[in-house]
Amino acid sequence: MLPNLPVEVVRLRVKRAKELGLPYKTYAGIRAQTGHDVVAFLFSSNALHSSPQAPIIPAPEAARLAALAAVNRIGLAVAPLSARALGLNPELDETHPAPYALGRFPEIARGLRAAIGTLPADRVVLVGMGALERDWCAAGRLAAFVPADHYFSA
């Protein structure tokens, strides 16, 4: 259950949810669970429909990333796509290799920590595809996992 908030606070949070491209209910749930605002998104290359053969993010997803406000946009290049190739997309602030999907939790956590650097993990949202990428959220102690089809269709 979400707390009762003053109307002005709700208005500000509705505005922030729009800036982040999240439905208000999703954003409010993240805020309620973590107590913090979102400072960054991790986008798996799978979620961005980027591959070694086509590293450029398709226009609809690229436009969605470009519209994000006051948040870091970090790409995770799932092998065999390289972080360098994913970095050709100017909509991403930085890119890193994605953790190995079948890796052990400590290995996944190290890979995610390298990608988010000094950002607090509980303020970072992962946009990904599939159950294996959903597990990255737990390994990295991230704020939330949002399925790519949910994020890019909203």
Secondary structure as UniProt FT lines:
FT   HELIX           7..20
FT   HELIX           24..34
FT   STRAND          40..44
FT   TURN            45..49
FT   HELIX           59..66
FT   STRAND          72..77
FT   TURN            79..80
FT   HELIX           83..86
FT   TURN            87..88
FT   TURN            90..91
FT   STRAND          94..97
FT   TURN            101..102
FT   HELIX           105..116
FT   TURN            117..118
FT   HELIX           121..123
FT   STRAND          124..128
FT   HELIX           130..140
FT   STRAND          144..147
FT   HELIX           148..153
//
